[in-house]
Amino acid sequence: MGVFFSTLNQIAFLFTLIAAGYILAKLGILPEGSAKVLAKLENTIFIPALVLGTFIENFTVERLASAWKLLAVSTVIAIVMIPVSILVSKAVTRDKYIQNIYTYGLAFSNFGFMGNAVVSAMFPDIFFEYLLFTLPLWVEIYVWGVPVLLMGDTEKQQTLKDRVKPFINPMFISMIIGIVIGLLKIPMPSFFMSVLDSSSACMSPVAMLLTGITVSTISFKKTFTDVKTYIISIVRLVGLPLAFIGISLLVPVFRDKTILTCALCSLAMPLGLNTIVIPSAYGKDTTVAAGMAVISHLLALASIPLIFAIAGL
């Protein structure tokens, strides 16, 4: 029951802010273009602050050396998820842009906002290890997920310039700066770290409001009857974690309960929110992504406790 209530608490928080964004948009209280403004703030301030702070604090020689096994397992999982996500997405839809959205959602769960909350509530003794475990996932997000899947142009033939351009974005640059500062132990003033912490804390609430605004423009009937969204959500929430549990029984490294728990927590969370936040800032359609976010987080109420019970956690 503890897992259920921890999950319920986070989802209640999430849906309260989604509802607030939805109501504000429906009542016409927000000015036109609010969604794009919020998306720009997310992309240029809040997400870069989160990325920068994460890498400054965790990407140090000492932490990397002490957790090499966690990082190695996480890296392997991240790499394996790429072809799996691409194959499933291509099997579900032929639309190139929606394929990218599905691929991102399958490859990257909401391991940050939801994962951190569940782990800190249920497994507080390994919370630090979980943060380290997710580092390779953050790297893959900003090296491949964001520039290739969410910012790449699927409408035209890609030139070399087109392929390079998406990497020149605040999130990727913040990651590189954070890696350099962390590895070189460059001291940062306390006020600057406070700015990063405060800005990072805005990321999830603003993303929820943005989701609510987006949801206000879509048809609930169409969203909740979209079979493809349910397929992707169930694969993300149930299929991938169950496959991992089966494989973990055969791989000796997962006899380490810390590694097993960190891996399963990162895999069992619902679809991530970057599929809404980042494309919104570039004027792309986010209706499919908004539907995925709503449905997958609702289904997670049942799936997360189920997966943890099956794994014996």
C-alpha positions as CSV (number, residue, x, y, z in Angstrom):
1,M,0.0,0.0,0.0
2,G,2.9,2.3,0.6
3,V,3.9,2.3,-3.1
4,F,0.3,3.0,-4.1
5,F,-0.1,6.0,-1.8
6,S,3.3,7.4,-2.8
7,T,2.3,7.1,-6.4
8,L,-1.2,8.5,-5.7
9,N,0.3,11.5,-3.9
10,Q,2.5,12.4,-6.9
11,I,-0.2,11.9,-9.5
12,A,-2.7,14.0,-7.4
13,F,-0.1,16.8,-7.4
14,L,0.4,16.4,-11.1
15,F,-3.3,16.4,-12.0
16,T,-4.1,19.3,-9.7
17,L,-1.7,21.5,-11.7
18,I,-2.9,20.0,-15.0
19,A,-6.5,20.9,-14.0
20,A,-5.4,24.4,-13.0
21,G,-3.9,24.9,-16.5
22,Y,-6.9,23.4,-18.1
23,I,-9.4,25.6,-16.2
24,L,-7.4,28.8,-16.7
25,A,-7.2,28.1,-20.5
26,K,-10.9,27.2,-20.8
27,L,-12.0,30.3,-18.9
28,G,-9.9,32.5,-21.1
29,I,-8.0,33.9,-18.2
30,L,-4.6,33.3,-19.8
31,P,-3.6,35.5,-22.7
32,E,-3.2,34.1,-26.1
33,G,0.2,32.5,-26.6
34,S,0.6,31.6,-22.9
35,A,1.5,28.0,-23.8
36,K,4.4,29.1,-26.0
37,V,5.7,31.5,-23.3
38,L,5.7,28.8,-20.7
39,A,7.4,26.3,-23.1
40,K,10.1,28.9,-23.8
41,L,10.7,29.5,-20.1
42,E,11.0,25.7,-19.6
43,N,13.4,25.3,-22.5
44,T,15.6,28.3,-21.8
45,I,15.6,28.6,-18.0
46,F,14.0,25.8,-15.9
47,I,15.1,22.6,-17.7
48,P,18.7,24.0,-18.3
49,A,18.8,24.9,-14.6
50,L,17.8,21.3,-13.7
51,V,20.3,19.8,-16.0
52,L,23.1,22.1,-15.0
53,G,22.5,21.5,-11.2
54,T,22.2,17.7,-11.7
55,F,25.5,17.4,-13.5
56,I,27.4,19.9,-11.2
57,E,26.4,17.9,-8.1
58,N,26.7,14.3,-9.4
59,F,29.2,14.3,-12.3
60,T,32.3,14.2,-10.1
61,V,35.3,11.9,-10.3
62,E,34.6,10.5,-6.8
63,R,30.9,9.7,-7.4
64,L,31.5,8.2,-10.9
65,A,34.3,6.0,-9.5
66,S,32.3,4.8,-6.6
67,A,29.2,4.0,-8.6
68,W,30.8,2.6,-11.8
69,K,28.6,-0.6,-11.7
70,L,25.4,1.4,-11.4
71,L,26.5,3.7,-14.3
72,A,27.5,0.7,-16.5
73,V,24.2,-1.0,-16.0
74,S,22.2,2.2,-16.6
75,T,24.2,2.9,-19.8
76,V,23.5,-0.6,-21.1
77,I,19.8,-0.3,-20.4
78,A,19.7,3.2,-22.1
79,I,21.4,1.9,-25.2
80,V,19.2,-1.2,-25.4
81,M,16.1,0.9,-25.1
82,I,16.9,2.8,-28.3
83,P,16.3,0.0,-30.9
84,V,13.4,-1.4,-28.8
85,S,11.6,1.9,-28.7
86,I,12.2,2.6,-32.4
87,L,10.8,-0.9,-33.4
88,V,7.7,-0.6,-31.2
89,S,7.0,2.9,-32.4
90,K,7.3,1.9,-36.1
91,A,5.0,-1.0,-35.5
92,V,2.3,1.3,-34.0
93,T,2.3,4.2,-36.4
94,R,3.7,5.3,-39.8
95,D,3.6,9.0,-39.0
96,K,7.3,10.1,-38.6
97,Y,6.6,12.8,-36.1
98,I,4.4,10.7,-33.9
99,Q,6.9,7.9,-34.2
100,N,9.5,10.2,-32.6
101,I,7.1,11.1,-29.8
102,Y,6.3,7.4,-29.1
103,T,10.0,6.5,-29.3
104,Y,10.9,9.2,-26.8
105,G,8.1,8.2,-24.5
106,L,9.2,4.5,-24.6
107,A,12.9,5.2,-24.2
108,F,12.6,7.7,-21.4
109,S,10.1,7.4,-18.6
110,N,9.3,10.1,-16.0
111,F,12.2,8.8,-14.0
112,G,13.0,12.3,-12.7
113,F,9.8,13.9,-11.2
114,M,7.9,10.6,-10.6
115,G,10.9,8.4,-10.1
116,N,12.6,10.6,-7.5
117,A,9.4,10.9,-5.5
118,V,8.7,7.2,-5.4
119,V,12.3,6.2,-4.6
120,S,12.7,8.9,-1.9
121,A,9.4,7.7,-0.3
122,M,9.8,3.9,-0.6
123,F,13.6,3.4,-0.8
124,P,15.2,6.4,0.9
125,D,18.4,4.5,1.7
126,I,19.2,4.2,-2.0
127,F,18.0,7.6,-3.2
128,F,21.6,8.9,-3.8
129,E,22.4,5.7,-5.8
130,Y,19.2,6.3,-7.8
131,L,20.3,9.8,-8.7
132,L,23.6,8.4,-9.9
133,F,21.9,5.6,-11.8
134,T,19.9,8.1,-13.8
135,L,22.9,10.2,-15.0
136,P,23.4,8.1,-18.2
137,L,19.7,8.5,-18.9
138,W,20.0,12.3,-18.7
139,V,23.0,12.2,-21.0
140,E,21.1,10.1,-23.6
141,I,18.1,12.4,-23.4
142,Y,20.2,15.5,-24.3
143,V,22.5,13.8,-26.7
144,W,19.9,11.8,-28.6
145,G,16.3,12.2,-27.3
146,V,15.9,15.9,-27.4
147,P,18.0,16.9,-30.5
148,V,17.1,13.9,-32.7
149,L,13.5,13.0,-31.6
150,L,11.9,16.2,-30.3
151,M,13.8,18.9,-32.2
152,G,14.7,17.2,-35.5
153,D,12.7,18.2,-38.6
154,T,10.9,15.1,-40.0
155,E,9.4,17.1,-42.9
156,K,12.5,17.5,-45.0
157,Q,15.7,15.8,-46.0
158,Q,18.3,16.4,-43.3
159,T,21.5,18.2,-44.2
160,L,24.6,18.1,-42.0
161,K,23.7,21.6,-40.7
162,D,20.1,20.4,-39.9
163,R,21.5,17.5,-38.0
164,V,23.9,19.6,-36.0
165,K,21.6,22.6,-35.3
166,P,19.4,20.9,-32.7
167,F,22.4,20.2,-30.5
168,I,23.0,23.9,-30.1
169,N,20.3,24.3,-27.4
170,P,20.3,25.5,-23.8
171,M,19.8,22.0,-22.4
172,F,22.6,20.3,-24.2
173,I,24.9,23.3,-23.5
174,S,24.0,23.2,-19.8
175,M,24.8,19.5,-19.7
176,I,28.3,20.1,-21.1
177,I,29.0,23.0,-18.7
178,G,27.7,20.9,-15.8
179,I,30.0,18.0,-16.7
180,V,33.0,20.3,-16.9
181,I,32.3,22.0,-13.6
182,G,31.6,18.7,-11.9
183,L,34.7,16.9,-13.2
184,L,37.0,19.9,-12.5
185,K,35.4,20.7,-9.2
186,I,35.1,24.3,-10.1
187,P,33.7,26.1,-7.0
188,M,30.4,27.8,-7.6
189,P,29.0,30.7,-5.4
190,S,26.2,29.7,-3.1
191,F,23.7,32.2,-4.6
192,F,24.2,30.7,-8.0
193,M,23.4,27.2,-6.7
194,S,20.4,28.6,-5.0
195,V,19.2,30.1,-8.3
196,L,19.6,26.7,-10.0
197,D,17.7,24.9,-7.2
198,S,14.8,27.4,-7.3
199,S,14.7,27.4,-11.1
200,S,14.8,23.6,-11.2
201,A,11.9,23.4,-8.8
202,C,9.8,25.3,-11.3
203,M,10.3,22.8,-14.0
204,S,7.6,20.2,-13.0
205,P,4.8,22.6,-12.0
206,V,5.2,24.7,-15.1
207,A,5.2,21.5,-17.2
208,M,2.0,20.4,-15.6
209,L,0.3,23.8,-16.3
210,L,1.5,23.6,-19.9
211,T,0.0,20.1,-20.1
212,G,-3.3,21.4,-18.9
213,I,-3.3,24.2,-21.4
214,T,-2.5,21.7,-24.2
215,V,-5.2,19.3,-23.0
216,S,-7.8,22.2,-23.1
217,T,-7.4,22.3,-26.9
218,I,-7.9,18.5,-27.6
219,S,-10.9,16.3,-27.7
220,F,-11.3,14.1,-24.6
221,K,-13.2,11.6,-26.5
222,K,-10.5,11.3,-29.2
223,T,-7.8,11.2,-26.5
224,F,-9.4,8.5,-24.3
225,T,-10.4,6.3,-27.3
226,D,-7.0,6.4,-29.0
227,V,-5.9,2.8,-29.0
228,K,-2.4,3.6,-30.0
229,T,-1.9,5.8,-26.9
230,Y,-3.0,2.9,-24.7
231,I,-0.6,0.5,-26.5
232,I,2.4,2.8,-26.0
233,S,1.4,3.4,-22.3
234,I,1.0,-0.3,-21.5
235,V,4.2,-1.2,-23.2
236,R,6.0,1.6,-21.2
237,L,4.3,0.8,-17.9
238,V,4.0,-3.0,-18.0
239,G,5.7,-4.6,-21.0
240,L,9.2,-3.1,-20.6
241,P,9.3,-3.6,-16.7
242,L,8.1,-7.2,-17.0
243,A,10.7,-7.9,-19.7
244,F,13.4,-6.5,-17.5
245,I,12.2,-8.5,-14.5
246,G,12.5,-11.7,-16.6
247,I,16.0,-10.8,-17.9
248,S,17.1,-9.8,-14.3
249,L,16.6,-13.4,-13.2
250,L,19.2,-14.5,-15.6
251,V,21.8,-11.8,-15.2
252,P,24.0,-12.0,-12.0
253,V,24.5,-8.3,-11.6
254,F,20.8,-7.8,-10.7
255,R,21.3,-10.0,-7.6
256,D,22.4,-6.7,-6.2
257,K,19.1,-5.3,-4.8
258,T,20.2,-1.7,-5.1
259,I,20.9,-2.1,-8.9
260,L,17.7,-4.0,-9.4
261,T,15.6,-1.4,-7.6
262,C,17.2,1.6,-9.3
263,A,16.8,0.0,-12.7
264,L,13.2,-1.1,-12.1
265,C,12.2,2.3,-10.7
266,S,13.6,4.1,-13.8
267,L,11.7,1.6,-16.1
268,A,8.4,1.5,-14.4
269,M,7.5,5.2,-14.3
270,P,4.9,6.7,-16.8
271,L,5.8,8.5,-20.0
272,G,8.0,11.6,-19.6
273,L,6.8,15.2,-20.1
274,N,9.5,16.5,-22.4
275,T,7.4,15.4,-25.4
276,I,5.0,18.3,-24.4
277,V,7.4,20.9,-23.1
278,I,10.1,20.9,-25.8
279,P,8.0,20.6,-29.0
280,S,5.7,23.3,-27.7
281,A,8.5,25.8,-27.6
282,Y,9.1,25.2,-31.4
283,G,5.4,25.4,-32.4
284,K,5.0,21.7,-32.9
285,D,1.8,19.7,-32.3
286,T,1.7,18.3,-28.8
287,T,-1.9,16.9,-28.6
288,V,-0.7,13.3,-28.9
289,A,2.0,13.8,-26.3
290,A,-0.6,15.5,-23.9
291,G,-2.9,12.5,-24.3
292,M,0.0,10.1,-23.6
293,A,0.9,12.0,-20.4
294,V,-2.6,12.0,-19.0
295,I,-3.4,8.3,-19.8
296,S,0.0,6.9,-18.8
297,H,0.0,8.7,-15.4
298,L,-3.5,7.5,-14.7
299,L,-2.6,3.9,-15.5
300,A,0.5,4.2,-13.4
301,L,-1.6,4.2,-10.3
302,A,-2.2,0.5,-10.9
303,S,0.9,-0.5,-12.8
304,I,3.6,0.8,-10.5
305,P,2.4,-1.1,-7.3
306,L,1.8,-4.2,-9.5
307,I,5.3,-4.2,-11.0
308,F,6.9,-3.6,-7.6
309,A,4.9,-6.5,-6.1
310,I,5.9,-8.9,-9.0
311,A,9.5,-7.9,-8.5
312,G,9.2,-8.5,-4.7
313,L,10.1,-4.9,-3.8
